[in-house]
Amino acid sequence: METKKVFITGMAGYIGGCLCRELDRRDWCGGFFGMDVKAPLAKYDKAEFRLMDINDPALVEWVVEIKPDIMVHLAYIVDTVADDELMHRVNVDGSANALKAAAEAEVPQVMVFSSGTAYGAWPDNPDRLKETDPLRANPEFKYAAGKAEVEAMCKEFMEKHPETIMSIIRPCVIYGLLVNNYLSGLLTMPVAVGIREYDPRVQFVHEDDVVGAILMILEKEARGPFNLAPPDALTIREAVEISKKPSLFLPEALMEPLLKLIWKLKLEFNHLPPSFLEYLRYPWLLDSSRLRDELGYEFRYSSRETVEIMLRAKGVIE
């Protein structure tokens, strides 16, 4: 593989940092450039970084100046915030600005980070969702709804720029040594919570597998969407049992108002938005056979191993 230049939005974020460490070691990466609203904690030999908002028009100018061979768009707000307008501005409008930069710079290869939540959690979901299934994000969960909106923009981009190699990755719940968001909080809060009437299976993918899959997709110049989840899954109760946390599985009629109250009070231990409740009620399991069969990716960690690794890193279990 010839030496290539890579541009990364959201370079200082959780996945951005994991990806940068690997790019610094790859012979095919001649150098990488990145932006974020905060500086990365780590230093990289091959990197050039600028403090920049994802909606800054200067982003387009800089990408055009660099003319990277690959753009990876990772700049998103993951934790749900009370300000829906801010979340839309960063996650949706920011993605539009990143795609504009890719178009004007004629970047040959573009990867966009989406989410398995974009499929939505619904009682009529198939046992495993494939990349060909429609995106039906639950509208109340703004993060997922925004991802579905971004994917619609990606589809339009591909129609206008068929020469561009575009890939989209849709991960399940991401856990790892460094994760710190409302999804890790599911099992690290003082008391694990769930809905008594429901116990859906959930998949957990390790941060190393996320980066490994990203690199394989880029190196093989694969096109289109890819689900990213290990084959196994755990029920909510099974995950709670691993955490050895005290648990509170309340009736549905009590769970939603309680979670809304906790969210409104902005208690520091809780980052779980009430809008995520549908994803604790109904299944949204991903079929990652395209990644495994077409590209040959082999997951290093199962869902169970990923949960155990995260809980050990957080000191929840030994």
Backbone torsions as a table, in degrees:
resi	resn	phi	psi	omega
1	MET	NA	128.1	-177.6
2	GLU	-70.4	159.3	-179.9
3	THR	-65.1	134.3	-177.5
4	LYS	-132.4	155.2	174.5
5	LYS	-100.3	139.0	-177.1
6	VAL	-122.3	138.1	174.2
7	PHE	-115.1	132.7	-176.1
8	ILE	-125.3	122.6	168.9
9	THR	-88.9	146.2	-176.9
10	GLY	71.3	39.1	-174.1
11	MET	-64.5	-28.8	-176.7
12	ALA	-91.0	0.1	-179.2
13	GLY	-76.1	179.8	-176.4
14	TYR	-58.4	-57.9	-179.7
15	ILE	-73.2	-34.2	177.7
16	GLY	-57.7	-44.0	179.0
17	GLY	-64.9	-41.6	178.5
18	CYS	-63.1	-41.2	-179.3
19	LEU	-68.1	-41.4	-178.7
20	CYS	-61.4	-38.8	178.3
21	ARG	-59.2	-39.9	-179.5
22	GLU	-75.0	-39.3	178.9
23	LEU	-62.0	-34.1	179.5
24	ASP	-62.5	-23.6	-177.1
25	ARG	-98.2	-12.6	-174.2
26	ARG	-83.2	128.8	-179.6
27	ASP	-64.1	-32.6	-176.5
28	TRP	-74.2	-15.4	179.4
29	CYS	-88.7	105.6	-179.9
30	GLY	-76.1	-21.6	179.1
31	GLY	173.2	154.3	176.6
32	PHE	-137.2	151.0	-174.9
33	PHE	-123.8	147.1	-178.8
34	GLY	-157.2	160.8	177.9
35	MET	-136.0	157.8	174.9
36	ASP	-170.1	169.9	178.6
37	VAL	-85.8	-4.6	173.6
38	LYS	-138.5	154.2	-178.0
39	ALA	-77.8	145.6	175.9
40	PRO	-64.2	148.5	178.7
41	LEU	-76.8	-28.7	-178.3
42	ALA	-95.2	160.5	175.0
43	LYS	-109.8	142.5	-177.6
44	TYR	-126.1	141.8	-177.6
45	ASP	-69.2	-33.4	-172.4
46	LYS	-101.2	6.1	-167.7
47	ALA	-100.6	150.6	166.1
48	GLU	-127.7	127.0	-173.9
49	PHE	-123.2	146.5	173.6
50	ARG	-135.2	137.0	170.6
51	LEU	-70.7	123.8	-174.5
52	MET	-164.1	142.7	173.9
53	ASP	-80.7	145.9	-177.0
54	ILE	-63.8	-22.4	179.5
55	ASN	-94.0	1.9	-179.1
56	ASP	-66.0	127.2	175.9
57	PRO	-58.3	-23.9	178.9
58	ALA	-64.2	-20.9	176.8
59	LEU	-60.3	-45.8	-179.9
60	VAL	-61.0	-45.0	-178.2
61	GLU	-62.0	-42.2	-177.7
62	TRP	-67.7	-42.9	179.9
63	VAL	-64.4	-39.9	177.8
64	VAL	-62.7	-39.0	179.2
65	GLU	-66.1	-42.7	-177.4
66	ILE	-72.9	-39.7	-173.1
67	LYS	53.3	62.4	-178.8
68	PRO	-68.9	158.2	175.5
69	ASP	-82.7	-26.3	-177.0
70	ILE	-139.1	137.3	169.7
71	MET	-120.3	132.0	175.6
72	VAL	-118.2	117.7	-176.3
73	HIS	-98.6	109.8	-176.2
74	LEU	-124.4	4.5	-173.3
75	ALA	-82.0	100.0	179.9
76	TYR	-144.9	156.2	163.9
77	ILE	-89.0	120.0	-179.4
78	VAL	-91.3	-51.2	178.8
79	ASP	-66.4	127.1	178.4
80	THR	-62.8	133.6	178.5
81	VAL	-115.3	161.8	-178.2
82	ALA	-69.2	-23.1	-177.5
83	ASP	-87.9	93.9	-179.4
84	ASP	-62.7	-34.6	-179.0
85	GLU	-64.8	-41.6	178.0
86	LEU	-63.2	-45.0	-178.7
87	MET	-61.3	-41.3	178.6
88	HIS	-67.4	-39.4	-178.5
89	ARG	-63.1	-42.3	-179.5
90	VAL	-75.6	-52.5	-170.3
91	ASN	-76.1	-37.9	-176.4
92	VAL	-98.7	-56.5	179.1
93	ASP	-62.5	-38.5	178.5
94	GLY	-62.8	-37.8	177.3
95	SER	-65.8	-37.6	177.6
96	ALA	-62.3	-39.3	179.0
97	ASN	-68.3	-38.5	177.9
98	ALA	-64.9	-42.3	179.1
99	LEU	-68.0	-33.8	175.3
100	LYS	-62.2	-43.3	178.2
101	ALA	-61.6	-43.5	179.3
102	ALA	-62.1	-40.0	-179.4
103	ALA	-68.0	-47.1	-176.4
104	GLU	-69.4	-31.1	178.5
105	ALA	-85.9	-5.8	-177.5
106	GLU	53.1	49.2	179.2
107	VAL	-66.0	125.5	-174.9
108	PRO	-67.3	-28.9	-175.3
109	GLN	-138.1	128.3	-176.6
110	VAL	-130.4	134.0	173.7
111	MET	-122.1	134.4	178.8
112	VAL	-118.9	134.2	-178.2
113	PHE	-90.2	111.4	177.7
114	SER	-106.6	-146.3	-177.8
115	SER	-159.4	145.8	174.4
116	GLY	-63.4	-21.1	178.0
117	THR	-65.8	-17.0	179.6
118	ALA	-64.5	-21.5	176.1
119	TYR	-70.2	-24.5	-175.3
120	GLY	85.2	154.8	175.8
121	ALA	-108.3	111.0	-174.0
122	TRP	-138.0	149.4	-179.2
123	PRO	-64.4	-21.8	-179.2
124	ASP	-98.8	13.5	176.2
125	ASN	-63.1	146.1	173.5
126	PRO	-66.1	166.9	-179.8
127	ASP	-57.0	-40.6	175.7
128	ARG	-134.4	127.8	-179.9
129	LEU	-83.1	130.4	177.2
130	LYS	-101.2	164.0	-179.3
131	GLU	-60.4	-22.6	-179.7
132	THR	-83.7	-9.4	178.7
133	ASP	-73.2	150.1	-178.0
134	PRO	-68.9	152.6	175.1
135	LEU	-88.4	118.0	-177.8
136	ARG	-128.6	56.1	-176.8
137	ALA	-55.2	138.6	175.8
138	ASN	-65.0	120.3	-170.6
139	PRO	-61.8	-28.1	-179.1
140	GLU	-70.0	-26.5	-179.6
141	PHE	-88.7	95.5	-168.9
142	LYS	-62.4	-33.5	179.2
143	TYR	-60.4	-49.1	-179.2
144	ALA	-67.2	-41.6	179.2
145	ALA	-61.5	-38.6	177.3
146	GLY	-65.3	-38.7	178.3
147	LYS	-63.1	-40.5	178.4
148	ALA	-63.8	-38.2	178.2
149	GLU	-65.6	-41.2	178.1
150	VAL	-64.4	-40.2	179.4
151	GLU	-64.3	-32.9	175.2
152	ALA	-64.2	-37.8	176.5
153	MET	-66.8	-37.6	178.1
154	CYS	-63.9	-39.7	178.1
155	LYS	-61.8	-43.1	177.8
156	GLU	-64.6	-39.2	178.7
157	PHE	-61.0	-45.1	-178.8
158	MET	-64.1	-34.9	178.2
159	GLU	-67.6	-36.6	-179.6
160	LYS	-81.0	-27.3	-176.0
161	HIS	-129.8	66.6	-176.7
162	PRO	-63.8	-19.1	179.6
163	GLU	-74.4	-19.5	-179.5
164	THR	-78.0	134.4	173.7
165	ILE	-82.2	105.2	-179.7
166	MET	-113.3	133.5	175.7
167	SER	-128.4	151.5	179.8
168	ILE	-131.7	131.8	177.8
169	ILE	-113.2	138.6	-177.2
170	ARG	-121.9	88.2	-179.2
171	PRO	-80.4	157.3	169.5
172	CYS	-80.9	-154.9	178.0
173	VAL	-66.9	125.6	-178.5
174	ILE	-96.6	125.7	175.4
175	TYR	-125.8	163.1	177.4
176	GLY	171.2	-171.7	-176.3
177	LEU	-65.0	-32.3	-171.5
178	LEU	-105.9	-3.3	-173.5
179	VAL	-63.1	139.6	177.9
180	ASN	-154.8	85.8	178.3
181	ASN	-152.7	-173.9	-176.2
182	TYR	-64.3	-24.4	179.3
183	LEU	-73.6	-37.7	173.8
184	SER	-69.6	-30.4	178.5
185	GLY	-64.8	-18.9	177.0
186	LEU	-52.9	-35.9	-175.2
187	LEU	-115.7	0.1	-179.3
188	THR	-113.8	-4.3	174.1
189	MET	-63.1	158.7	-179.7
190	PRO	-53.7	-36.8	177.4
191	VAL	-130.9	124.8	177.4
192	ALA	-73.2	138.3	-176.0
193	VAL	-118.4	154.5	177.4
194	GLY	-164.6	173.7	-179.0
195	ILE	-102.4	126.4	-171.9
196	ARG	-57.4	-39.2	-173.8
197	GLU	-79.5	-8.0	-174.0
198	TYR	-129.9	146.7	175.3
199	ASP	-150.6	64.9	-176.6
200	PRO	-69.1	155.0	173.4
201	ARG	-80.8	144.4	-178.4
202	VAL	-132.8	144.5	175.9
203	GLN	-103.4	147.1	179.3
204	PHE	-130.2	123.9	-179.3
205	VAL	-110.3	136.0	-179.1
206	HIS	-73.8	145.5	179.7
207	GLU	-56.3	-35.1	178.6
208	ASP	-65.1	-36.5	177.5
209	ASP	-70.7	-33.9	176.3
210	VAL	-60.6	-49.2	-178.8
211	VAL	-68.3	-39.9	178.1
212	GLY	-60.0	-42.0	179.1
213	ALA	-68.1	-41.3	177.3
214	ILE	-56.2	-49.0	-176.9
215	LEU	-65.1	-39.6	179.2
216	MET	-65.2	-42.7	179.0
217	ILE	-62.1	-43.1	179.1
218	LEU	-65.7	-45.7	-176.3
219	GLU	-67.2	-33.0	179.4
220	LYS	-91.3	1.2	177.6
221	GLU	51.2	46.8	-178.4
222	ALA	-80.4	148.9	-177.8
223	ARG	-111.0	154.7	171.3
224	GLY	88.0	-172.9	-177.6
225	PRO	-81.8	148.9	176.2
226	PHE	-136.0	122.0	170.2
227	ASN	-70.9	146.5	-175.9
228	LEU	-133.5	96.2	-178.5
229	ALA	-162.6	138.7	175.8
230	PRO	-66.7	158.2	-174.9
231	PRO	-63.8	-31.6	-175.8
232	ASP	-85.1	166.7	179.0
233	ALA	-148.1	157.6	178.2
234	LEU	-121.7	145.4	170.0
235	THR	-74.1	161.6	178.0
236	ILE	-56.3	-43.0	-179.1
237	ARG	-65.6	-37.4	177.7
238	GLU	-64.3	-40.5	178.8
239	ALA	-65.0	-40.0	178.4
240	VAL	-65.0	-38.9	178.2
241	GLU	-61.4	-39.2	177.9
242	ILE	-63.2	-40.0	-177.5
243	SER	-70.1	-19.9	-177.8
244	LYS	58.2	24.5	178.6
245	LYS	-83.9	150.3	167.6
246	PRO	-62.9	144.5	-174.7
247	SER	-125.9	155.5	179.5
248	LEU	-136.4	98.3	177.7
249	PHE	-100.9	99.5	-173.7
250	LEU	-93.4	156.8	172.1
251	PRO	-58.8	148.2	-177.7
252	GLU	-53.5	-38.6	-177.1
253	ALA	-63.9	-23.9	180.0
254	LEU	-98.4	-30.7	-172.0
255	MET	-63.4	-46.2	-176.1
256	GLU	-64.9	-49.5	178.1
257	PRO	-63.7	-33.6	178.0
258	LEU	-64.8	-46.3	-179.1
259	LEU	-64.8	-36.9	177.5
260	LYS	-64.7	-39.0	178.3
261	LEU	-65.9	-46.1	179.0
262	ILE	-60.9	-40.9	179.4
263	TRP	-64.3	-43.3	-179.1
264	LYS	-64.0	-36.8	-179.6
265	LEU	-74.4	-12.9	178.2
266	LYS	57.1	43.9	178.0
267	LEU	-66.0	135.2	-169.6
268	GLU	-62.0	-31.9	-175.9
269	PHE	-76.1	-13.7	-174.5
270	ASN	-113.9	125.7	174.4
271	HIS	-124.2	14.2	-175.8
272	LEU	-86.8	111.7	-178.1
273	PRO	-73.3	143.1	178.0
274	PRO	-56.9	-28.1	-178.9
275	SER	-67.8	-12.5	178.8
276	PHE	-83.5	-5.8	-175.3
277	LEU	-57.5	-35.6	179.8
278	GLU	-58.9	-31.1	-179.0
279	TYR	-79.2	-8.0	171.3
280	LEU	-101.0	-5.3	177.4
281	ARG	-97.1	-49.5	-167.4
282	TYR	-118.2	157.8	-175.4
283	PRO	-76.1	149.2	171.4
284	TRP	-151.2	50.6	-179.1
285	LEU	-73.2	141.9	-176.2
286	LEU	-103.7	139.4	172.4
287	ASP	-95.2	112.1	-177.6
288	SER	-102.1	23.6	-176.7
289	SER	-65.1	-27.6	177.9
290	ARG	-62.2	-45.0	178.9
291	LEU	-63.6	-41.3	-176.4
292	ARG	-77.0	-43.6	-174.1
293	ASP	-82.3	-43.1	-176.8
294	GLU	-79.1	-38.0	-176.8
295	LEU	-103.9	-17.3	179.1
296	GLY	82.0	21.9	-179.7
297	TYR	-74.5	134.9	176.7
298	GLU	-116.3	121.9	-179.8
299	PHE	-68.3	133.3	178.8
300	ARG	-77.3	-32.1	-174.0
301	TYR	-127.1	141.9	173.6
302	SER	-81.7	171.3	175.3
303	SER	-59.6	-44.7	-179.2
304	ARG	-62.3	-46.5	179.6
305	GLU	-62.4	-38.6	-179.8
306	THR	-63.5	-43.5	177.5
307	VAL	-62.2	-45.5	-178.9
308	GLU	-62.2	-41.4	-179.5
309	ILE	-63.5	-44.8	179.9
310	MET	-62.9	-44.2	-177.8
311	LEU	-66.5	-35.5	175.5
312	ARG	-66.9	-41.9	-179.3
313	ALA	-63.3	-32.0	-179.8
314	LYS	-88.4	-0.7	179.9
315	GLY	74.3	17.5	-179.4
316	VAL	-77.6	-39.3	176.2
317	ILE	-128.9	165.1	179.5
318	GLU	-92.2	NA	NA
